Amino acid sequence: MGRRDEPRQQTHLCRGCQCGAVRFRVEGVLGEASICHCRMCQKASGNFYQPLVSIAGARLTWTRAEPKLFQSSSFAKRGFCPECGTPLTFEAPDGIALAIAAFDHPEEIPPTIQWGIEAKLSYVDAIPSLPGGVTEDDPVSVPFITSMVNHQHPDHDTETWPPEERS
């Protein structure tokens, strides 16, 4: 997995948005995983680029709600969670691609090619050389991080979401 000339294995992958309102399952063989730098993908994802994987050889089943669609061009629609706004799909005449980071295990879907490099932001290639550290390395952030309550959906399917409030 990871090289363009190697077919991806049969998969049964779950995924969804940040709040858990939209969940779906992908069964079958995923297509090409890519990063798109085009300006439209930058704006749709609110990021430097958008990592996507084609589901050309797979079956997509919505298991909890469906994304809302935005017609981003005369050819493409973008799907996103109507509750939290998480970008989920890119739908074009040649098929559907899904946002890699929305998979429960995105580390299993490495991109193999880049598109739209004419719009690539000049500093993207330098990001790996920036200094970095884990969140706990910043002593000012520790009290904030340790007191934070995470309302994000976990990286696995749940019977219902959100969980019932406890009294």
Secondary structure, DSSP 4 states (H G I P E B T S, - for coil): --STTSPPPEEEEEEE-SSSSSEEEEEEE---EEEE-SHHHHHHHTSS-EEEEE-TEEEEEEEE---EEEE-SSS-EEEE-TTT--EEEEEETTEEEEEGGGBS-GGG----EEE-GGG--TTGGGGGGS----GGG-TTTHHHHHH----SPPSS--SSSSPPPP-
